[in-house]
Amino acid sequence: MAATIRQDPYGQGQKAVEIATALMNNQDFPFSAPEERTVFFPVSVVDATNVDQYLQK
């Protein structure tokens, strides 16, 4: 395997609750793609050059 993708499920869940709370309170929320009402979450590419920072010690 040359690489894999690291996601942040904790951060995704936290942001989902923030968005849901804002929408329930009729507040605007800054969508990444407003026309689709989508929020993008960053991911990290993990490969041989940076795998050490993701390994638990």
C-alpha positions, -999 to 999 in steps of 0.1 A, spaced: 0 0 0 14 34 -10 -9 55 12 -41 58 31 -65 86 41 -70 97 77 -104 111 87 -114 128 119 -147 112 131 -146 131 164 -143 165 146 -169 155 121 -194 146 148 -186 178 167 -192 199 136 -224 180 128 -238 189 163 -228 225 158 -246 227 125 -277 209 138 -279 232 168 -275 263 146 -302 251 121 -326 242 150 -322 278 163 -328 293 128 -292 306 127 -271 307 95 -241 284 92 -212 289 68 -215 260 44 -184 250 23 -207 247 -7 -238 269 1 -257 259 -31 -255 222 -19 -257 230 18 -225 209 22 -197 211 47 -164 197 37 -140 181 63 -103 180 57 -86 146 54 -49 138 56 -29 115 33 -8 92 53 22 77 36 58 66 44 69 102 48 45 111 76 32 78 91 53 82 123 32 112 134 0 91 133 13 60 150 5 58 187 35 54 209 
